[in-house]
Amino acid sequence: MYKRGGTMFVSSRALIVLFTLIIGVGATPVDEVLVTATVYNADPRQCNADYLTTASGKKINESNPQGHRWIAVSRDLEPLGFTFGTKVLISNAGEMNGVWTVEDRMNKRWVHRIDFLVNNDIRLGKWNNVKLEIWRPKKN
């Protein structure tokens, strides 16, 4: 890294090292993956004591959590590119299909799994072979 005038420059080698640290050694980002999907509620029995704050620090609207369209991902998906703030196109999950944003993290016991943040009147939901794709809007 060096500075010229008021601009900072980063070498390509430094970017590669930084990218490896962020996604993990040996991990390769992917565009899509198949997972099991379930639902969760903003409830202290399903989350930690601060149940209205996601792992990314976002505040949940208690009266309409599902309105955010946020998901929690299992930790094994993070090195694949499914990190906080990533928009994800979900298919094969019925009425949950569409674009959601990764804003929460699941307990470490779960692998290849996501949870949809839903309103408290929805208690059950499970889908297998749900396709997650990192969403990249089409450019005009």
C-alpha positions as CSV (number, residue, x, y, z in Angstrom):
1,M,0.0,0.0,0.0
2,Y,1.3,3.5,-0.8
3,K,0.0,7.0,-1.0
4,R,0.5,9.4,-3.9
5,G,-0.9,12.8,-3.3
6,G,-4.2,12.4,-1.5
7,T,-4.9,8.9,-3.0
8,M,-4.1,5.5,-1.4
9,F,-3.1,2.7,-3.7
10,V,-3.1,-1.0,-2.9
11,S,-1.1,-3.6,-4.8
12,S,-2.8,-6.5,-6.4
13,R,-0.8,-8.9,-4.1
14,A,-2.2,-7.0,-1.0
15,L,-5.7,-7.4,-2.4
16,I,-5.3,-11.1,-3.0
17,V,-4.0,-11.5,0.6
18,L,-6.9,-9.4,2.0
19,F,-9.4,-11.4,-0.1
20,T,-8.0,-14.7,1.2
21,L,-8.3,-13.5,4.8
22,I,-11.9,-12.4,4.3
23,I,-13.2,-15.6,2.6
24,G,-10.9,-18.1,4.3
25,V,-7.9,-20.1,3.0
26,G,-8.9,-22.6,0.4
27,A,-12.5,-21.3,0.0
28,T,-13.7,-20.5,-3.4
29,P,-16.6,-18.1,-3.9
30,V,-19.5,-19.6,-5.7
31,D,-22.5,-18.1,-7.6
32,E,-25.0,-20.7,-6.4
33,V,-25.5,-23.5,-3.8
34,L,-28.2,-25.9,-2.7
35,V,-29.3,-25.7,0.9
36,T,-32.0,-26.6,3.4
37,A,-34.1,-23.6,4.4
38,T,-36.2,-23.1,7.5
39,V,-37.8,-20.2,9.3
40,Y,-37.0,-18.3,12.5
41,N,-38.7,-15.6,14.5
42,A,-37.3,-12.6,16.3
43,D,-37.8,-14.3,19.7
44,P,-35.4,-14.7,22.6
45,R,-36.2,-18.4,22.7
46,Q,-34.8,-18.8,19.2
47,C,-32.1,-16.1,19.3
48,N,-29.9,-14.6,21.9
49,A,-31.0,-12.1,24.6
50,D,-30.7,-9.2,22.1
51,Y,-33.2,-10.9,19.7
52,L,-34.0,-7.6,17.9
53,T,-30.5,-7.2,16.6
54,T,-29.0,-9.4,13.9
55,A,-25.4,-10.6,13.9
56,S,-24.6,-7.9,11.3
57,G,-25.9,-5.2,13.8
58,K,-29.2,-4.5,11.9
59,K,-32.2,-3.7,14.1
60,I,-35.3,-5.9,13.5
61,N,-38.7,-4.3,13.2
62,E,-40.6,-6.3,15.8
63,S,-44.0,-5.6,14.3
64,N,-43.0,-6.8,10.8
65,P,-39.7,-8.7,10.8
66,Q,-40.4,-10.4,7.5
67,G,-40.7,-7.1,5.8
68,H,-36.9,-6.8,5.9
69,R,-36.5,-9.9,3.8
70,W,-33.4,-10.9,5.7
71,I,-31.9,-14.4,6.1
72,A,-29.5,-16.0,8.4
73,V,-26.9,-18.3,6.9
74,S,-24.9,-21.2,8.3
75,R,-21.2,-20.3,8.8
76,D,-20.0,-22.7,6.1
77,L,-21.7,-20.5,3.5
78,E,-19.8,-17.3,4.5
79,P,-16.5,-18.3,2.8
80,L,-18.5,-19.1,-0.3
81,G,-19.5,-15.4,-0.6
82,F,-22.8,-15.4,1.3
83,T,-21.7,-12.7,3.7
84,F,-23.6,-9.8,5.5
85,G,-25.2,-7.4,3.1
86,T,-25.1,-9.9,0.2
87,K,-28.3,-10.0,-1.9
88,V,-29.4,-13.6,-2.6
89,L,-31.9,-14.8,-5.2
90,I,-33.8,-17.8,-3.6
91,S,-35.7,-20.4,-5.6
92,N,-37.5,-23.7,-4.8
93,A,-38.8,-22.3,-1.5
94,G,-42.4,-21.6,-2.5
95,E,-43.7,-18.3,-1.3
96,M,-40.3,-17.4,0.1
97,N,-38.8,-17.2,-3.4
98,G,-37.2,-13.9,-4.4
99,V,-34.4,-11.6,-3.3
100,W,-33.4,-11.7,0.3
101,T,-30.3,-10.1,2.1
102,V,-27.9,-12.0,4.4
103,E,-28.0,-10.1,7.7
104,D,-27.8,-12.9,10.3
105,R,-25.7,-15.9,11.2
106,M,-26.9,-19.3,12.4
107,N,-25.6,-21.4,15.3
108,K,-22.4,-23.2,14.4
109,R,-24.1,-26.6,14.6
110,W,-25.9,-25.9,11.3
111,V,-24.3,-26.5,7.9
112,H,-25.6,-25.8,4.4
113,R,-28.6,-24.2,5.8
114,I,-30.4,-20.8,5.8
115,D,-33.2,-19.4,8.0
116,F,-35.8,-16.9,6.7
117,L,-36.6,-14.2,9.3
118,V,-40.4,-14.3,9.4
119,N,-43.3,-12.7,11.4
120,N,-44.3,-14.4,14.6
121,D,-47.5,-15.8,13.2
122,I,-45.4,-18.1,11.0
123,R,-44.1,-21.0,13.1
124,L,-43.2,-23.8,10.6
125,G,-41.5,-24.0,7.3
126,K,-38.8,-26.2,5.8
127,W,-37.7,-26.7,2.2
128,N,-35.0,-29.0,0.8
129,N,-32.8,-28.3,-2.2
130,V,-33.3,-24.6,-2.0
131,K,-31.2,-22.8,-4.6
132,L,-29.2,-19.7,-3.4
133,E,-27.7,-17.5,-6.0
134,I,-25.7,-14.3,-5.3
135,W,-27.9,-11.7,-6.9
136,R,-26.4,-9.4,-9.4
137,P,-28.9,-6.9,-11.0
138,K,-28.7,-6.7,-14.7
139,K,-27.0,-3.6,-16.0
140,N,-28.8,-1.6,-18.7
